[in-house]
Amino acid sequence: MVEKLCKRYSLKKSEVVKLAFGYIDKAHINPSEAPESVKSELAKINKRQDDIIRFIRHYEEEQLNPMIRVTNSIALRFDAIGKTLETLILSQLKASQDKHTAILKKLSEQFCNHADVINNQSKQINALYQIHQRDYKKLLHLIQLYSELSACGVMDSKKKEYLKAEISNLINT
């Protein structure tokens, strides 16, 4: 029998014997107690399996199922809290965005109003500048006419009359 095992697994006799004794030790098999029968050994194995299955079921009922229920409950609460926080954050963001939009709109309106005022004042300044330019030219022209009038001699009465008429015409316009 040992030789068969050696050939089948390509091992030396000493290795087969060593492995066999290791197996017997790990399996807690007492070689002095011969098995009564294959049926009784299978029954022992089946009983042992049933004991293990009962232990697993008991552990599952007593430990795992409550943990799963608690974990599921926590997950559901966490999900509900997450959704509530999401809704709250989104509503606050919307309110904040609406406030910022309103503020920006008011600022834009104020800037437009200031721009209109500045444009109106610019037009007024431009109009005043035009009037000032016209009056300045008129003044220069008057100075020139007075200068010519003062330079006229006694004999230039026609020219004097013409210059006086021009001066009074210029002053009245």
C-alpha positions as CSV (number, residue, x, y, z in Angstrom):
1,M,0.0,0.0,0.0
2,V,2.8,2.4,0.8
3,E,4.5,1.6,-2.5
4,K,1.2,2.4,-4.3
5,L,1.0,5.8,-2.7
6,C,4.6,6.4,-3.5
7,K,4.1,5.7,-7.1
8,R,0.8,7.6,-7.3
9,Y,2.2,10.8,-5.7
10,S,5.8,10.5,-6.8
11,L,7.1,10.4,-3.2
12,K,9.6,8.4,-1.2
13,K,8.4,5.9,1.4
14,S,9.7,8.1,4.2
15,E,7.8,11.1,2.9
16,V,4.6,9.1,2.6
17,V,4.9,7.8,6.2
18,K,5.8,11.3,7.5
19,L,2.7,12.8,5.7
20,A,0.4,10.0,6.9
21,F,1.4,10.5,10.5
22,G,1.0,14.3,10.1
23,Y,-2.5,13.7,8.8
24,I,-3.4,11.3,11.6
25,D,-2.2,13.9,14.1
26,K,-4.0,16.8,12.5
27,A,-7.2,14.8,12.2
28,H,-6.9,13.7,15.9
29,I,-7.3,10.1,14.8
30,N,-6.2,7.5,17.4
31,P,-4.6,4.6,15.5
32,S,-5.1,2.3,18.5
33,E,-8.9,2.7,18.2
34,A,-9.9,1.1,15.0
35,P,-13.0,2.5,13.4
36,E,-16.1,0.4,14.1
37,S,-17.4,0.7,10.6
38,V,-17.6,3.1,7.8
39,K,-21.2,3.8,8.6
40,S,-20.4,4.8,12.2
41,E,-17.5,7.0,11.0
42,L,-19.8,8.7,8.5
43,A,-22.4,9.2,11.2
44,K,-19.8,10.8,13.4
45,I,-18.8,13.1,10.5
46,N,-22.4,13.9,9.8
47,K,-23.1,14.7,13.5
48,R,-20.0,16.9,13.6
49,Q,-21.3,18.7,10.4
50,D,-24.7,19.1,12.0
51,D,-23.1,20.6,15.1
52,I,-21.1,23.0,13.0
53,I,-24.2,24.0,11.0
54,R,-26.2,24.5,14.2
55,F,-23.5,26.7,15.6
56,I,-23.4,28.7,12.4
57,R,-27.2,29.1,12.4
58,H,-27.2,30.0,16.1
59,Y,-24.4,32.6,15.5
60,E,-26.2,34.0,12.5
61,E,-29.5,34.4,14.5
62,E,-27.8,35.7,17.6
63,Q,-25.0,37.9,16.2
64,L,-25.1,38.4,12.4
65,N,-28.8,39.1,11.8
66,P,-29.0,41.8,14.6
67,M,-25.8,43.4,13.2
68,I,-27.3,43.4,9.7
69,R,-30.5,44.9,10.9
70,V,-28.7,47.6,12.9
71,T,-26.4,48.3,10.0
72,N,-29.3,48.6,7.6
73,S,-31.1,50.9,10.1
74,I,-28.0,53.1,10.4
75,A,-27.7,53.1,6.6
76,L,-31.3,54.2,6.2
77,R,-31.0,56.9,8.8
78,F,-27.7,58.1,7.2
79,D,-29.4,58.2,3.8
80,A,-32.3,60.2,5.2
81,I,-30.0,62.6,7.0
82,G,-27.9,62.9,3.8
83,K,-31.0,63.7,1.7
84,T,-32.2,66.2,4.3
85,L,-28.8,67.9,4.4
86,E,-28.7,68.0,0.6
87,T,-32.1,69.6,0.5
88,L,-31.2,72.1,3.2
89,I,-27.9,73.0,1.5
90,L,-29.5,73.3,-1.9
91,S,-32.2,75.6,-0.5
92,Q,-29.7,77.8,1.3
93,L,-27.6,78.0,-1.8
94,K,-30.6,79.0,-3.8
95,A,-31.5,81.7,-1.2
96,S,-28.0,82.9,-1.2
97,Q,-27.8,83.0,-4.9
98,D,-31.1,84.9,-5.1
99,K,-29.8,87.4,-2.6
100,H,-26.6,87.8,-4.6
101,T,-28.5,88.2,-7.8
102,A,-30.7,90.9,-6.2
103,I,-27.7,92.7,-4.9
104,L,-26.0,92.5,-8.2
105,K,-29.1,93.8,-9.9
106,K,-29.3,96.8,-7.6
107,L,-25.7,97.5,-8.1
108,S,-26.2,97.3,-11.8
109,E,-29.1,99.7,-11.6
110,Q,-27.1,102.1,-9.5
111,F,-24.2,102.0,-11.9
112,C,-26.6,102.7,-14.8
113,N,-28.1,105.6,-12.9
114,H,-24.7,107.0,-12.1
115,A,-23.7,106.5,-15.7
116,D,-26.8,108.4,-16.8
117,V,-26.0,111.2,-14.4
118,I,-22.4,111.3,-15.6
119,N,-23.5,111.3,-19.2
120,N,-25.9,114.1,-18.5
121,Q,-23.3,116.1,-16.7
122,S,-20.9,115.5,-19.5
123,K,-23.4,116.8,-22.0
124,Q,-24.0,119.9,-19.8
125,I,-20.2,120.4,-19.5
126,N,-19.9,120.1,-23.2
127,A,-22.7,122.5,-23.8
128,L,-21.2,125.0,-21.3
129,Y,-17.8,124.5,-23.0
130,Q,-19.4,125.3,-26.4
131,I,-21.1,128.4,-24.9
132,H,-17.8,129.4,-23.3
133,Q,-16.0,129.0,-26.6
134,R,-18.6,131.0,-28.5
135,D,-18.5,133.7,-25.8
136,Y,-14.7,133.7,-25.8
137,K,-14.6,134.1,-29.6
138,K,-17.2,136.9,-29.2
139,L,-15.1,138.6,-26.6
140,L,-12.0,138.3,-28.7
141,H,-13.9,139.8,-31.6
142,L,-15.2,142.6,-29.4
143,I,-11.7,143.3,-28.2
144,Q,-10.6,143.4,-31.8
145,L,-13.4,145.7,-32.8
146,Y,-12.8,148.1,-29.8
147,S,-9.1,148.0,-30.7
148,E,-9.9,149.0,-34.3
149,L,-12.4,151.6,-33.0
150,S,-9.7,153.2,-30.7
151,A,-7.2,153.2,-33.6
152,C,-9.6,155.1,-35.9
153,G,-8.9,158.7,-36.3
154,V,-11.3,161.6,-36.2
155,M,-11.7,161.4,-40.0
156,D,-13.0,157.8,-40.1
157,S,-16.5,158.5,-39.0
158,K,-18.0,156.0,-41.4
159,K,-15.7,153.3,-40.1
160,K,-16.4,154.3,-36.5
161,E,-20.2,154.1,-37.2
162,Y,-19.7,150.7,-38.8
163,L,-17.6,149.4,-35.9
164,K,-20.1,150.8,-33.3
165,A,-23.0,149.1,-35.1
166,E,-21.0,145.9,-35.2
167,I,-20.1,146.1,-31.5
168,S,-23.7,146.7,-30.5
169,N,-24.9,144.0,-32.8
170,L,-22.3,141.6,-31.3
171,I,-23.3,142.5,-27.7
172,N,-27.0,142.0,-28.4
173,T,-26.6,138.6,-29.9
